[in-house]
Amino acid sequence: MTAIEQYLIDTYRASQHGDPMPPPPGRDDVAVVRAARSYQQFQAVLDGGEARHPWRAALRRMLTRPHPC
């Protein structure tokens, strides 16, 4: 059963019982990714490093590595 099918069943069941509707699948995905990123940055600070943005660090690595020509 897919997440959408389960959501539809839960929505139907909630409407029959008068319960509040469940949140749609995927609604909080972006918030979870942001929380994981900020937790990783927090852990870096606790370990004595800097809280850098992961995209900037990846871009810096790509630009500073010597490329074989």
C-alpha positions as CSV (number, residue, x, y, z in Angstrom):
1,M,0.0,0.0,0.0
2,T,1.4,3.4,-0.9
3,A,1.4,6.4,1.3
4,I,-1.3,8.1,-0.7
5,E,-3.6,5.1,-0.4
6,Q,-3.0,5.0,3.4
7,Y,-3.7,8.7,3.6
8,L,-7.0,8.3,1.7
9,I,-8.1,5.5,4.0
10,D,-7.1,7.5,7.1
11,T,-8.9,10.6,5.7
12,Y,-12.1,8.5,5.1
13,R,-11.9,7.0,8.6
14,A,-11.4,10.4,10.2
15,S,-14.4,11.8,8.4
16,Q,-16.6,8.9,9.5
17,H,-15.5,9.2,13.2
18,G,-15.4,13.0,13.3
19,D,-11.7,13.0,14.1
20,P,-9.4,15.7,12.7
21,M,-7.9,15.0,9.3
22,P,-4.4,13.6,9.1
23,P,-1.7,15.7,7.5
24,P,-1.0,14.8,3.9
25,P,2.2,12.8,3.2
26,G,5.3,14.8,2.5
27,R,4.0,18.0,4.1
28,D,6.8,18.2,6.6
29,D,9.7,16.8,4.5
30,V,11.4,20.1,4.0
31,A,11.2,20.9,7.7
32,V,12.8,17.5,8.6
33,V,15.7,18.1,6.2
34,R,16.3,21.6,7.6
35,A,16.2,20.2,11.2
36,A,18.7,17.5,10.2
37,R,21.0,20.1,8.6
38,S,20.9,22.4,11.6
39,Y,21.5,19.5,14.0
40,Q,24.6,18.5,11.9
41,Q,25.9,22.1,12.1
42,F,25.2,22.1,15.9
43,Q,27.2,18.9,16.3
44,A,30.1,20.4,14.3
45,V,30.2,23.3,16.8
46,L,30.2,21.0,19.7
47,D,33.1,19.0,18.2
48,G,35.1,22.2,17.9
49,G,34.5,22.9,14.2
50,E,32.7,25.7,12.4
51,A,29.0,25.6,11.5
52,R,29.4,25.9,7.8
53,H,26.8,25.5,5.2
54,P,27.1,22.1,3.5
55,W,26.6,23.5,-0.1
56,R,29.4,26.0,0.4
57,A,31.7,23.4,1.7
58,A,31.0,21.1,-1.2
59,L,31.5,23.9,-3.7
60,R,34.8,24.9,-2.0
61,R,36.0,21.2,-2.3
62,M,35.1,21.1,-6.0
63,L,36.9,24.3,-6.8
64,T,40.0,23.7,-4.8
65,R,40.7,20.1,-5.8
66,P,43.3,19.6,-8.5
67,H,41.6,18.1,-11.5
68,P,43.7,15.7,-13.7
69,C,44.1,17.2,-17.2
